[in-house]
Amino acid sequence: MGTNKPSINKERRDTPRVLIALHAIVKMAGRPFQMFRTRDLSLEGAFVEIGPHRLTPAQKIEVALKIPSNGTSQVFRFHAHVTRVAPNGIGMKFDHVNTESYAALLECVFGTRTDAAV
C-alpha cells in the first residue's frame, strides 16, 4: 500500500557516531604501527581511513586514538576487531574499553561538533 513513510537508516550500533578526524595509529598483524585518520567515532568503535589493505572482518587490530579530553589531546589505546572492510578503510569495534578511555570517548562523542578535527 502506498504510504509515504520517511526512510529509516538502520544503524547497527547502539550509540551515536560523530564525524571526526582524529589521529589513529593502527597496528595490523605482521605490520608496524601506521598513522591514519578516523572518519567517524562512536562509543563502540570507529571507521579509520586506511586506504586499500587486505584485512578481513573479525581480524584483530590495535589502535591508538588521539582523543581530545579535558581541554587537551591524549592518546588512548584500544584492542579492536574489523567489522567492515571498504575500499577507503575499515570499520572497527573496540573489544574492551577501560574506564578512562570510555570517559574520553563519552566526552568526544557527546561533546563534539560534527566539523571538529584534531
Biopython code that builds the backbone (N, CA, C, O; Angstrom):
import numpy as np
from Bio.PDB.StructureBuilder import StructureBuilder

atoms = [
    (1, "MET", "N", (0.840, -1.159, 0.000)),
    (1, "MET", "CA", (0.000, 0.000, 0.000)),
    (1, "MET", "C", (0.887, 1.224, 0.000)),
    (1, "MET", "O", (1.873, 1.243, 0.737)),
    (2, "GLY", "N", (0.603, 2.216, -0.761)),
    (2, "GLY", "CA", (1.462, 3.373, -0.973)),
    (2, "GLY", "C", (1.450, 4.381, 0.160)),
    (2, "GLY", "O", (0.707, 5.361, 0.111)),
    (3, "THR", "N", (2.262, 4.155, 1.177)),
    (3, "THR", "CA", (2.397, 5.136, 2.248)),
    (3, "THR", "C", (3.693, 5.890, 2.065)),
    (3, "THR", "O", (4.667, 5.347, 1.543)),
    (4, "ASN", "N", (3.710, 7.131, 2.487)),
    (4, "ASN", "CA", (4.903, 7.963, 2.368)),
    (4, "ASN", "C", (5.640, 8.009, 3.685)),
    (4, "ASN", "O", (5.687, 9.050, 4.340)),
    (5, "LYS", "N", (6.214, 6.893, 4.076)),
    (5, "LYS", "CA", (6.993, 6.839, 5.316)),
    (5, "LYS", "C", (8.398, 7.341, 5.046)),
    (5, "LYS", "O", (8.955, 7.083, 3.979)),
    (6, "PRO", "N", (8.984, 8.065, 6.013)),
    (6, "PRO", "CA", (10.361, 8.501, 5.817)),
    (6, "PRO", "C", (11.316, 7.315, 5.827)),
    (6, "PRO", "O", (11.056, 6.290, 6.458)),
    (7, "SER", "N", (12.416, 7.477, 5.120)),
    (7, "SER", "CA", (13.447, 6.444, 5.084)),
    (7, "SER", "C", (14.127, 6.354, 6.441)),
    (7, "SER", "O", (14.532, 7.370, 7.006)),
    (8, "ILE", "N", (14.248, 5.163, 6.953)),
    (8, "ILE", "CA", (14.886, 4.953, 8.247)),
    (8, "ILE", "C", (16.235, 4.305, 8.022)),
    (8, "ILE", "O", (16.330, 3.257, 7.384)),
    (9, "ASN", "N", (17.281, 4.931, 8.549)),
    (9, "ASN", "CA", (18.621, 4.379, 8.462)),
    (9, "ASN", "C", (18.772, 3.340, 9.559)),
    (9, "ASN", "O", (18.758, 3.683, 10.741)),
    (10, "LYS", "N", (18.916, 2.080, 9.185)),
    (10, "LYS", "CA", (19.036, 1.018, 10.176)),
    (10, "LYS", "C", (20.472, 0.957, 10.674)),
    (10, "LYS", "O", (21.318, 0.273, 10.098)),
    (11, "GLU", "N", (20.726, 1.671, 11.732)),
    (11, "GLU", "CA", (22.044, 1.764, 12.345)),
    (11, "GLU", "C", (22.304, 0.496, 13.143)),
    (11, "GLU", "O", (21.440, 0.057, 13.903)),
    (12, "ARG", "N", (23.483, -0.101, 12.982)),
    (12, "ARG", "CA", (23.803, -1.329, 13.690)),
    (12, "ARG", "C", (24.406, -1.074, 15.059)),
    (12, "ARG", "O", (24.494, -1.998, 15.868)),
    (13, "ARG", "N", (24.820, 0.144, 15.341)),
    (13, "ARG", "CA", (25.434, 0.410, 16.641)),
    (13, "ARG", "C", (24.370, 0.942, 17.598)),
    (13, "ARG", "O", (23.352, 1.491, 17.177)),
    (14, "ASP", "N", (24.629, 0.770, 18.883)),
    (14, "ASP", "CA", (23.682, 1.203, 19.906)),
    (14, "ASP", "C", (23.890, 2.645, 20.321)),
    (14, "ASP", "O", (23.011, 3.235, 20.949)),
    (15, "THR", "N", (25.037, 3.230, 19.982)),
    (15, "THR", "CA", (25.338, 4.603, 20.383)),
    (15, "THR", "C", (25.579, 5.458, 19.142)),
    (15, "THR", "O", (25.940, 4.931, 18.089)),
    (16, "PRO", "N", (25.384, 6.768, 19.254)),
    (16, "PRO", "CA", (25.584, 7.630, 18.081)),
    (16, "PRO", "C", (27.048, 7.690, 17.677)),
    (16, "PRO", "O", (27.944, 7.411, 18.474)),
    (17, "ARG", "N", (27.268, 8.058, 16.429)),
    (17, "ARG", "CA", (28.627, 8.287, 15.970)),
    (17, "ARG", "C", (28.751, 9.736, 15.540)),
    (17, "ARG", "O", (27.778, 10.365, 15.122)),
    (18, "VAL", "N", (29.959, 10.251, 15.651)),
    (18, "VAL", "CA", (30.226, 11.616, 15.220)),
    (18, "VAL", "C", (31.261, 11.578, 14.114)),
    (18, "VAL", "O", (32.193, 10.774, 14.136)),
    (19, "LEU", "N", (31.078, 12.461, 13.149)),
    (19, "LEU", "CA", (32.075, 12.608, 12.097)),
    (19, "LEU", "C", (33.214, 13.413, 12.684)),
    (19, "LEU", "O", (33.040, 14.579, 13.039)),
    (20, "ILE", "N", (34.376, 12.797, 12.788)),
    (20, "ILE", "CA", (35.517, 13.470, 13.385)),
    (20, "ILE", "C", (36.811, 12.846, 12.850)),
    (20, "ILE", "O", (36.931, 11.626, 12.732)),
    (21, "ALA", "N", (37.762, 13.708, 12.534)),
    (21, "ALA", "CA", (39.067, 13.257, 12.037)),
    (21, "ALA", "C", (40.062, 13.315, 13.182)),
    (21, "ALA", "O", (40.539, 14.387, 13.554)),
    (22, "LEU", "N", (40.369, 12.153, 13.734)),
    (22, "LEU", "CA", (41.357, 12.036, 14.806)),
    (22, "LEU", "C", (42.572, 11.286, 14.286)),
    (22, "LEU", "O", (42.454, 10.477, 13.366)),
    (23, "HIS", "N", (43.731, 11.545, 14.863)),
    (23, "HIS", "CA", (44.902, 10.730, 14.554)),
    (23, "HIS", "C", (44.632, 9.316, 15.054)),
    (23, "HIS", "O", (44.201, 9.123, 16.190)),
    (24, "ALA", "N", (44.887, 8.341, 14.210)),
    (24, "ALA", "CA", (44.699, 6.933, 14.561)),
    (24, "ALA", "C", (45.958, 6.174, 14.186)),
    (24, "ALA", "O", (46.319, 6.100, 13.012)),
    (25, "ILE", "N", (46.615, 5.618, 15.168)),
    (25, "ILE", "CA", (47.807, 4.806, 14.932)),
    (25, "ILE", "C", (47.366, 3.358, 15.020)),
    (25, "ILE", "O", (46.942, 2.893, 16.078)),
    (26, "VAL", "N", (47.465, 2.644, 13.903)),
    (26, "VAL", "CA", (46.892, 1.306, 13.804)),
    (26, "VAL", "C", (47.999, 0.272, 13.635)),
    (26, "VAL", "O", (48.946, 0.470, 12.873)),
    (27, "LYS", "N", (47.860, -0.845, 14.367)),
    (27, "LYS", "CA", (48.782, -1.979, 14.263)),
    (27, "LYS", "C", (48.000, -3.163, 13.733)),
    (27, "LYS", "O", (47.114, -3.699, 14.398)),
    (28, "MET", "N", (48.352, -3.558, 12.514)),
    (28, "MET", "CA", (47.729, -4.719, 11.892)),
    (28, "MET", "C", (48.713, -5.879, 11.949)),
    (28, "MET", "O", (49.923, -5.660, 12.012)),
    (29, "ALA", "N", (48.222, -7.081, 11.928)),
    (29, "ALA", "CA", (49.069, -8.278, 12.024)),
    (29, "ALA", "C", (50.188, -8.244, 10.993)),
    (29, "ALA", "O", (49.948, -8.037, 9.803)),
    (30, "GLY", "N", (51.415, -8.451, 11.465)),
    (30, "GLY", "CA", (52.556, -8.524, 10.572)),
    (30, "GLY", "C", (53.034, -7.194, 10.019)),
    (30, "GLY", "O", (53.902, -7.166, 9.146)),
    (31, "ARG", "N", (52.486, -6.097, 10.509)),
    (31, "ARG", "CA", (52.879, -4.779, 10.011)),
    (31, "ARG", "C", (53.217, -3.875, 11.180)),
    (31, "ARG", "O", (52.714, -4.076, 12.285)),
    (32, "PRO", "N", (54.066, -2.879, 10.950)),
    (32, "PRO", "CA", (54.366, -1.930, 12.028)),
    (32, "PRO", "C", (53.180, -0.985, 12.243)),
    (32, "PRO", "O", (52.252, -0.946, 11.436)),
    (33, "PHE", "N", (53.224, -0.229, 13.338)),
    (33, "PHE", "CA", (52.212, 0.803, 13.559)),
    (33, "PHE", "C", (52.251, 1.795, 12.407)),
    (33, "PHE", "O", (53.329, 2.162, 11.940)),
    (34, "GLN", "N", (51.085, 2.230, 11.945)),
    (34, "GLN", "CA", (50.983, 3.211, 10.878)),
    (34, "GLN", "C", (49.985, 4.284, 11.277)),
    (34, "GLN", "O", (49.010, 4.003, 11.974)),
    (35, "MET", "N", (50.229, 5.527, 10.832)),
    (35, "MET", "CA", (49.358, 6.663, 11.163)),
    (35, "MET", "C", (48.286, 6.836, 10.092)),
    (35, "MET", "O", (48.574, 6.890, 8.896)),
    (36, "PHE", "N", (47.043, 6.921, 10.557)),
    (36, "PHE", "CA", (45.897, 7.170, 9.679)),
    (36, "PHE", "C", (45.006, 8.211, 10.350)),
    (36, "PHE", "O", (45.416, 8.858, 11.313)),
    (37, "ARG", "N", (43.769, 8.372, 9.832)),
    (37, "ARG", "CA", (42.792, 9.273, 10.439)),
    (37, "ARG", "C", (41.445, 8.579, 10.495)),
    (37, "ARG", "O", (41.100, 7.764, 9.639)),
    (38, "THR", "N", (40.696, 8.928, 11.531)),
    (38, "THR", "CA", (39.331, 8.404, 11.624)),
    (38, "THR", "C", (38.420, 9.230, 10.732)),
    (38, "THR", "O", (38.698, 10.394, 10.440)),
    (39, "ARG", "N", (37.345, 8.618, 10.311)),
    (39, "ARG", "CA", (36.277, 9.339, 9.622)),
    (39, "ARG", "C", (35.139, 9.593, 10.603)),
    (39, "ARG", "O", (34.514, 10.653, 10.591)),
    (40, "ASP", "N", (34.881, 8.597, 11.457)),
    (40, "ASP", "CA", (33.854, 8.763, 12.480)),
    (40, "ASP", "C", (34.209, 7.920, 13.697)),
    (40, "ASP", "O", (35.075, 7.047, 13.655)),
    (41, "LEU", "N", (33.497, 8.221, 14.792)),
    (41, "LEU", "CA", (33.790, 7.597, 16.083)),
    (41, "LEU", "C", (32.495, 7.428, 16.860)),
    (41, "LEU", "O", (31.619, 8.293, 16.829)),
    (42, "SER", "N", (32.384, 6.302, 17.557)),
    (42, "SER", "CA", (31.271, 6.078, 18.481)),
    (42, "SER", "C", (31.859, 5.503, 19.763)),
    (42, "SER", "O", (33.071, 5.306, 19.860)),
    (43, "LEU", "N", (31.013, 5.238, 20.733)),
    (43, "LEU", "CA", (31.493, 4.620, 21.970)),
    (43, "LEU", "C", (31.930, 3.176, 21.737)),
    (43, "LEU", "O", (32.663, 2.606, 22.545)),
    (44, "GLU", "N", (31.484, 2.597, 20.649)),
    (44, "GLU", "CA", (31.741, 1.190, 20.379)),
    (44, "GLU", "C", (32.853, 0.941, 19.365)),
    (44, "GLU", "O", (33.388, -0.166, 19.299)),
    (45, "GLY", "N", (33.208, 1.952, 18.576)),
    (45, "GLY", "CA", (34.209, 1.719, 17.544)),
    (45, "GLY", "C", (34.449, 2.944, 16.694)),
    (45, "GLY", "O", (34.084, 4.060, 17.065)),
    (46, "ALA", "N", (35.073, 2.720, 15.541)),
    (46, "ALA", "CA", (35.434, 3.826, 14.662)),
    (46, "ALA", "C", (35.569, 3.322, 13.239)),
    (46, "ALA", "O", (35.697, 2.122, 12.996)),
    (47, "PHE", "N", (35.537, 4.263, 12.298)),
    (47, "PHE", "CA", (35.907, 3.972, 10.918)),
    (47, "PHE", "C", (37.212, 4.699, 10.681)),
    (47, "PHE", "O", (37.309, 5.907, 10.898)),
    (48, "VAL", "N", (38.222, 3.958, 10.232)),
    (48, "VAL", "CA", (39.545, 4.534, 10.004)),
    (48, "VAL", "C", (39.858, 4.456, 8.515)),
    (48, "VAL", "O", (39.755, 3.397, 7.896)),
    (49, "GLU", "N", (40.240, 5.593, 7.958)),
    (49, "GLU", "CA", (40.573, 5.676, 6.542)),
    (49, "GLU", "C", (42.008, 5.197, 6.340)),
    (49, "GLU", "O", (42.958, 5.967, 6.480)),
    (50, "ILE", "N", (42.148, 3.924, 6.011)),
    (50, "ILE", "CA", (43.481, 3.342, 5.838)),
    (50, "ILE", "C", (43.796, 3.056, 4.387)),
    (50, "ILE", "O", (44.893, 2.593, 4.073)),
    (51, "GLY", "N", (42.855, 3.323, 3.494)),
    (51, "GLY", "CA", (43.079, 3.009, 2.093)),
    (51, "GLY", "C", (42.949, 1.519, 1.866)),
    (51, "GLY", "O", (42.472, 0.795, 2.739)),
    (52, "PRO", "N", (43.368, 1.055, 0.702)),
    (52, "PRO", "CA", (43.217, -0.373, 0.396)),
    (52, "PRO", "C", (44.221, -1.228, 1.156)),
    (52, "PRO", "O", (45.430, -1.077, 0.984)),
    (53, "HIS", "N", (43.726, -2.111, 1.984)),
    (53, "HIS", "CA", (44.534, -3.074, 2.728)),
    (53, "HIS", "C", (43.816, -4.405, 2.694)),
    (53, "HIS", "O", (42.595, -4.460, 2.544)),
    (54, "ARG", "N", (44.560, -5.453, 2.831)),
    (54, "ARG", "CA", (43.958, -6.791, 2.801)),
    (54, "ARG", "C", (43.603, -7.246, 4.211)),
    (54, "ARG", "O", (44.237, -8.140, 4.771)),
    (55, "LEU", "N", (42.604, -6.628, 4.757)),
    (55, "LEU", "CA", (42.103, -7.022, 6.072)),
    (55, "LEU", "C", (40.776, -7.730, 5.882)),
    (55, "LEU", "O", (40.102, -7.544, 4.869)),
    (56, "THR", "N", (40.410, -8.530, 6.845)),
    (56, "THR", "CA", (39.162, -9.260, 6.771)),
    (56, "THR", "C", (38.338, -9.014, 8.025)),
    (56, "THR", "O", (38.893, -8.724, 9.085)),
    (57, "PRO", "N", (37.021, -9.126, 7.916)),
    (57, "PRO", "CA", (36.191, -8.990, 9.109)),
    (57, "PRO", "C", (36.631, -9.976, 10.188)),
    (57, "PRO", "O", (37.018, -11.107, 9.894)),
    (58, "ALA", "N", (36.566, -9.535, 11.423)),
    (58, "ALA", "CA", (36.938, -10.284, 12.628)),
    (58, "ALA", "C", (38.441, -10.258, 12.900)),
    (58, "ALA", "O", (38.876, -10.717, 13.956)),
    (59, "GLN", "N", (39.247, -9.730, 11.968)),
    (59, "GLN", "CA", (40.691, -9.650, 12.202)),
    (59, "GLN", "C", (40.972, -8.723, 13.374)),
    (59, "GLN", "O", (40.393, -7.640, 13.467)),
    (60, "LYS", "N", (41.857, -9.143, 14.265)),
    (60, "LYS", "CA", (42.232, -8.357, 15.447)),
    (60, "LYS", "C", (43.237, -7.280, 15.060)),
    (60, "LYS", "O", (44.147, -7.517, 14.266)),
    (61, "ILE", "N", (43.057, -6.087, 15.638)),
    (61, "ILE", "CA", (43.980, -4.986, 15.424)),
    (61, "ILE", "C", (44.138, -4.220, 16.730)),
    (61, "ILE", "O", (43.332, -4.361, 17.650)),
    (62, "GLU", "N", (45.177, -3.416, 16.796)),
    (62, "GLU", "CA", (45.362, -2.473, 17.894)),
    (62, "GLU", "C", (45.268, -1.077, 17.305)),
    (62, "GLU", "O", (45.710, -0.838, 16.181)),
    (63, "VAL", "N", (44.694, -0.164, 18.061)),
    (63, "VAL", "CA", (44.595, 1.213, 17.589)),
    (63, "VAL", "C", (44.824, 2.160, 18.758)),
    (63, "VAL", "O", (44.334, 1.936, 19.865)),
    (64, "ALA", "N", (45.568, 3.210, 18.497)),
    (64, "ALA", "CA", (45.765, 4.282, 19.468)),
    (64, "ALA", "C", (45.146, 5.535, 18.860)),
    (64, "ALA", "O", (45.529, 5.962, 17.771)),
    (65, "LEU", "N", (44.185, 6.121, 19.573)),
    (65, "LEU", "CA", (43.492, 7.317, 19.101)),
    (65, "LEU", "C", (43.895, 8.525, 19.926)),
    (65, "LEU", "O", (43.966, 8.450, 21.153)),
    (66, "LYS", "N", (44.156, 9.628, 19.261)),
    (66, "LYS", "CA", (44.461, 10.884, 19.942)),
    (66, "LYS", "C", (43.134, 11.618, 20.118)),
    (66, "LYS", "O", (42.629, 12.256, 19.194)),
    (67, "ILE", "N", (42.580, 11.510, 21.335)),
    (67, "ILE", "CA", (41.229, 11.996, 21.625)),
    (67, "ILE", "C", (41.300, 13.255, 22.474)),
    (67, "ILE", "O", (42.011, 13.292, 23.478)),
    (68, "PRO", "N", (40.557, 14.298, 22.071)),
    (68, "PRO", "CA", (40.501, 15.490, 22.917)),
    (68, "PRO", "C", (39.787, 15.151, 24.225)),
    (68, "PRO", "O", (38.679, 14.616, 24.218)),
    (69, "SER", "N", (40.435, 15.470, 25.347)),
    (69, "SER", "CA", (39.873, 15.166, 26.656)),
    (69, "SER", "C", (40.323, 16.216, 27.652)),
    (69, "SER", "O", (41.519, 16.478, 27.782)),
    (70, "ASN", "N", (39.382, 16.819, 28.355)),
    (70, "ASN", "CA", (39.671, 17.830, 29.373)),
    (70, "ASN", "C", (40.540, 18.970, 28.852)),
    (70, "ASN", "O", (41.456, 19.423, 29.539)),
    (71, "GLY", "N", (40.254, 19.432, 27.641)),
    (71, "GLY", "CA", (40.960, 20.584, 27.089)),
    (71, "GLY", "C", (42.284, 20.279, 26.415)),
    (71, "GLY", "O", (42.901, 21.182, 25.850)),
    (72, "THR", "N", (42.740, 19.038, 26.455)),
    (72, "THR", "CA", (43.974, 18.648, 25.768)),
    (72, "THR", "C", (43.683, 17.383, 24.962)),
    (72, "THR", "O", (42.592, 16.821, 25.056)),
    (73, "SER", "N", (44.647, 16.940, 24.178)),
    (73, "SER", "CA", (44.505, 15.682, 23.452)),
    (73, "SER", "C", (45.394, 14.641, 24.102)),
    (73, "SER", "O", (46.570, 14.887, 24.374)),
    (74, "GLN", "N", (44.821, 13.485, 24.343)),
    (74, "GLN", "CA", (45.559, 12.378, 24.945)),
    (74, "GLN", "C", (45.430, 11.151, 24.057)),
    (74, "GLN", "O", (44.453, 10.999, 23.323)),
    (75, "VAL", "N", (46.416, 10.289, 24.131)),
    (75, "VAL", "CA", (46.387, 9.063, 23.344)),
    (75, "VAL", "C", (45.796, 7.936, 24.195)),
    (75, "VAL", "O", (46.224, 7.704, 25.326)),
    (76, "PHE", "N", (44.811, 7.248, 23.632)),
    (76, "PHE", "CA", (44.158, 6.119, 24.291)),
    (76, "PHE", "C", (44.297, 4.905, 23.381)),
    (76, "PHE", "O", (44.053, 4.988, 22.177)),
    (77, "ARG", "N", (44.695, 3.765, 23.971)),
    (77, "ARG", "CA", (44.896, 2.540, 23.198)),
    (77, "ARG", "C", (43.709, 1.601, 23.351)),
    (77, "ARG", "O", (43.116, 1.482, 24.422)),
    (78, "PHE", "N", (43.381, 0.937, 22.241)),
    (78, "PHE", "CA", (42.262, 0.011, 22.210)),
    (78, "PHE", "C", (42.655, -1.257, 21.467)),
    (78, "PHE", "O", (43.418, -1.209, 20.503)),
    (79, "HIS", "N", (42.134, -2.382, 21.915)),
    (79, "HIS", "CA", (42.157, -3.612, 21.138)),
    (79, "HIS", "C", (40.815, -3.643, 20.429)),
    (79, "HIS", "O", (39.784, -3.332, 21.025)),
    (80, "ALA", "N", (40.829, -4.013, 19.173)),
    (80, "ALA", "CA", (39.606, -3.973, 18.385)),
    (80, "ALA", "C", (39.630, -5.107, 17.367)),
    (80, "ALA", "O", (40.620, -5.825, 17.227)),
    (81, "HIS", "N", (38.512, -5.247, 16.664)),
    (81, "HIS", "CA", (38.472, -6.171, 15.542)),
    (81, "HIS", "C", (37.731, -5.509, 14.391)),
    (81, "HIS", "O", (36.862, -4.663, 14.600)),
    (82, "VAL", "N", (38.082, -5.901, 13.190)),
    (82, "VAL", "CA", (37.497, -5.338, 11.974)),
    (82, "VAL", "C", (36.064, -5.838, 11.844)),
    (82, "VAL", "O", (35.801, -7.036, 11.950)),
    (83, "THR", "N", (35.140, -4.907, 11.614)),
    (83, "THR", "CA", (33.743, -5.278, 11.398)),
    (83, "THR", "C", (33.311, -5.071, 9.957)),
    (83, "THR", "O", (32.363, -5.699, 9.486)),
    (84, "ARG", "N", (34.026, -4.173, 9.251)),
    (84, "ARG", "CA", (33.657, -3.851, 7.873)),
    (84, "ARG", "C", (34.898, -3.431, 7.119)),
    (84, "ARG", "O", (35.735, -2.690, 7.634)),
    (85, "VAL", "N", (35.011, -3.916, 5.887)),
    (85, "VAL", "CA", (36.107, -3.518, 5.012)),
    (85, "VAL", "C", (35.511, -2.774, 3.826)),
    (85, "VAL", "O", (34.619, -3.283, 3.147)),
    (86, "ALA", "N", (36.010, -1.568, 3.585)),
    (86, "ALA", "CA", (35.565, -0.743, 2.470)),
    (86, "ALA", "C", (36.792, -0.354, 1.651)),
    (86, "ALA", "O", (37.917, -0.480, 2.135)),
    (87, "PRO", "N", (36.598, 0.113, 0.430)),
    (87, "PRO", "CA", (37.752, 0.488, -0.388)),
    (87, "PRO", "C", (38.652, 1.558, 0.252)),
    (87, "PRO", "O", (39.860, 1.573, 0.018)),
    (88, "ASN", "N", (38.068, 2.440, 1.048)),
    (88, "ASN", "CA", (38.863, 3.535, 1.631)),
    (88, "ASN", "C", (39.221, 3.321, 3.096)),
    (88, "ASN", "O", (39.862, 4.185, 3.695)),
    (89, "GLY", "N", (38.830, 2.201, 3.690)),
    (89, "GLY", "CA", (39.176, 1.998, 5.093)),
    (89, "GLY", "C", (38.438, 0.840, 5.727)),
    (89, "GLY", "O", (37.879, -0.023, 5.051)),
    (90, "ILE", "N", (38.455, 0.852, 7.069)),
    (90, "ILE", "CA", (37.840, -0.246, 7.823)),
    (90, "ILE", "C", (36.971, 0.295, 8.956)),
    (90, "ILE", "O", (37.274, 1.320, 9.567)),
    (91, "GLY", "N", (35.904, -0.413, 9.210)),
    (91, "GLY", "CA", (35.124, -0.192, 10.416)),
    (91, "GLY", "C", (35.643, -1.136, 11.471)),
    (91, "GLY", "O", (35.928, -2.298, 11.184)),
    (92, "MET", "N", (35.769, -0.645, 12.696)),
    (92, "MET", "CA", (36.272, -1.490, 13.779)),
    (92, "MET", "C", (35.394, -1.349, 15.004)),
    (92, "MET", "O", (34.778, -0.307, 15.232)),
    (93, "LYS", "N", (35.346, -2.408, 15.785)),
    (93, "LYS", "CA", (34.637, -2.393, 17.058)),
    (93, "LYS", "C", (35.653, -2.633, 18.156)),
    (93, "LYS", "O", (36.468, -3.552, 18.076)),
    (94, "PHE", "N", (35.597, -1.789, 19.194)),
    (94, "PHE", "CA", (36.508, -1.953, 20.321)),
    (94, "PHE", "C", (36.128, -3.208, 21.092)),
    (94, "PHE", "O", (34.948, -3.451, 21.343)),
    (95, "ASP", "N", (37.128, -4.011, 21.471)),
    (95, "ASP", "CA", (36.870, -5.248, 22.200)),
    (95, "ASP", "C", (36.650, -5.006, 23.691)),
    (95, "ASP", "O", (35.757, -5.603, 24.293)),
    (96, "HIS", "N", (37.442, -4.154, 24.275)),
    (96, "HIS", "CA", (37.312, -3.824, 25.694)),
    (96, "HIS", "C", (37.797, -2.398, 25.874)),
    (96, "HIS", "O", (38.847, -2.016, 25.357)),
    (97, "VAL", "N", (37.027, -1.619, 26.607)),
    (97, "VAL", "CA", (37.397, -0.219, 26.823)),
    (97, "VAL", "C", (37.481, 0.015, 28.325)),
    (97, "VAL", "O", (36.511, -0.203, 29.052)),
    (98, "ASN", "N", (38.663, 0.466, 28.790)),
    (98, "ASN", "CA", (38.808, 0.734, 30.221)),
    (98, "ASN", "C", (38.064, 2.014, 30.596)),
    (98, "ASN", "O", (37.622, 2.760, 29.723)),
    (99, "THR", "N", (37.930, 2.258, 31.877)),
    (99, "THR", "CA", (37.125, 3.378, 32.377)),
    (99, "THR", "C", (37.620, 4.726, 31.881)),
    (99, "THR", "O", (36.815, 5.559, 31.464)),
    (100, "GLU", "N", (38.929, 4.959, 31.918)),
    (100, "GLU", "CA", (39.483, 6.242, 31.481)),
    (100, "GLU", "C", (39.249, 6.474, 29.980)),
    (100, "GLU", "O", (38.888, 7.577, 29.569)),
    (101, "SER", "N", (39.455, 5.442, 29.177)),
    (101, "SER", "CA", (39.232, 5.551, 27.737)),
    (101, "SER", "C", (37.758, 5.769, 27.428)),
    (101, "SER", "O", (37.415, 6.540, 26.532)),
    (102, "TYR", "N", (36.886, 5.091, 28.170)),
    (102, "TYR", "CA", (35.445, 5.245, 27.961)),
    (102, "TYR", "C", (35.000, 6.666, 28.282)),
    (102, "TYR", "O", (34.171, 7.237, 27.574)),
    (103, "ALA", "N", (35.553, 7.238, 29.352)),
    (103, "ALA", "CA", (35.222, 8.624, 29.708)),
    (103, "ALA", "C", (35.644, 9.581, 28.599)),
    (103, "ALA", "O", (34.913, 10.521, 28.287)),
    (104, "ALA", "N", (36.811, 9.358, 28.000)),
    (104, "ALA", "CA", (37.272, 10.209, 26.895)),
    (104, "ALA", "C", (36.374, 10.047, 25.673)),
    (104, "ALA", "O", (36.061, 11.027, 24.996)),
    (105, "LEU", "N", (35.957, 8.802, 25.388)),
    (105, "LEU", "CA", (35.039, 8.571, 24.276)),
    (105, "LEU", "C", (33.704, 9.268, 24.515)),
    (105, "LEU", "O", (33.149, 9.881, 23.603)),
    (106, "LEU", "N", (33.186, 9.175, 25.743)),
    (106, "LEU", "CA", (31.925, 9.849, 26.086)),
    (106, "LEU", "C", (32.013, 11.348, 25.824)),
    (106, "LEU", "O", (31.123, 11.938, 25.211)),
    (107, "GLU", "N", (33.100, 11.956, 26.297)),
    (107, "GLU", "CA", (33.283, 13.395, 26.111)),
    (107, "GLU", "C", (33.382, 13.746, 24.627)),
    (107, "GLU", "O", (32.818, 14.746, 24.184)),
    (108, "CYS", "N", (34.093, 12.930, 23.868)),
    (108, "CYS", "CA", (34.283, 13.193, 22.447)),
    (108, "CYS", "C", (32.989, 13.000, 21.659)),
    (108, "CYS", "O", (32.634, 13.845, 20.837)),
    (109, "VAL", "N", (32.295, 11.916, 21.899)),
    (109, "VAL", "CA", (31.086, 11.602, 21.133)),
    (109, "VAL", "C", (29.928, 12.532, 21.487)),
    (109, "VAL", "O", (29.199, 12.975, 20.600)),
    (110, "PHE", "N", (29.755, 12.830, 22.766)),
    (110, "PHE", "CA", (28.610, 13.639, 23.160)),
    (110, "PHE", "C", (28.937, 15.121, 23.329)),
    (110, "PHE", "O", (28.037, 15.929, 23.561)),
    (111, "GLY", "N", (30.221, 15.489, 23.215)),
    (111, "GLY", "CA", (30.578, 16.886, 23.382)),
    (111, "GLY", "C", (31.310, 17.475, 22.201)),
    (111, "GLY", "O", (31.950, 18.518, 22.337)),
    (112, "THR", "N", (31.235, 16.824, 21.017)),
    (112, "THR", "CA", (31.981, 17.262, 19.852)),
    (112, "THR", "C", (31.026, 17.687, 18.744)),
    (112, "THR", "O", (30.016, 17.028, 18.498)),
    (113, "ARG", "N", (31.348, 18.778, 18.088)),
    (113, "ARG", "CA", (30.616, 19.183, 16.877)),
    (113, "ARG", "C", (31.014, 18.254, 15.747)),
    (113, "ARG", "O", (32.087, 17.653, 15.786)),
    (114, "THR", "N", (30.167, 18.129, 14.745)),
    (114, "THR", "CA", (30.454, 17.220, 13.638)),
    (114, "THR", "C", (31.553, 17.738, 12.716)),
    (114, "THR", "O", (32.027, 16.990, 11.860)),
    (115, "ASP", "N", (31.976, 19.001, 12.864)),
    (115, "ASP", "CA", (33.034, 19.524, 11.997)),
    (115, "ASP", "C", (34.363, 19.637, 12.729)),
    (115, "ASP", "O", (35.275, 20.310, 12.249)),
    (116, "ALA", "N", (34.486, 18.994, 13.872)),
    (116, "ALA", "CA", (35.718, 19.082, 14.663)),
    (116, "ALA", "C", (36.812, 18.219, 14.048)),
    (116, "ALA", "O", (36.540, 17.223, 13.378)),
    (117, "ALA", "N", (38.024, 18.616, 14.286)),
    (117, "ALA", "CA", (39.194, 17.835, 13.865)),
    (117, "ALA", "C", (40.313, 18.078, 14.842)),
    (117, "ALA", "O", (40.464, 19.177, 15.376)),
    (118, "VAL", "N", (41.096, 17.046, 15.074)),
    (118, "VAL", "CA", (42.238, 17.155, 15.987)),
    (118, "VAL", "C", (43.480, 16.751, 15.240)),
    (118, "VAL", "O", (44.572, 16.764, 15.806)),
]
sb = StructureBuilder()
sb.init_structure("model")
sb.init_model(0)
sb.init_chain("A")
sb.init_seg("    ")
for serial, (resi, resn, name, xyz) in enumerate(atoms, 1):
    if name == "N":
        sb.init_residue(resn, " ", resi, " ")
    sb.init_atom(name, np.array(xyz, "f"), 0.0, 1.0, " ", f" {name:<3s}", serial, name[0])
structure = sb.get_structure()
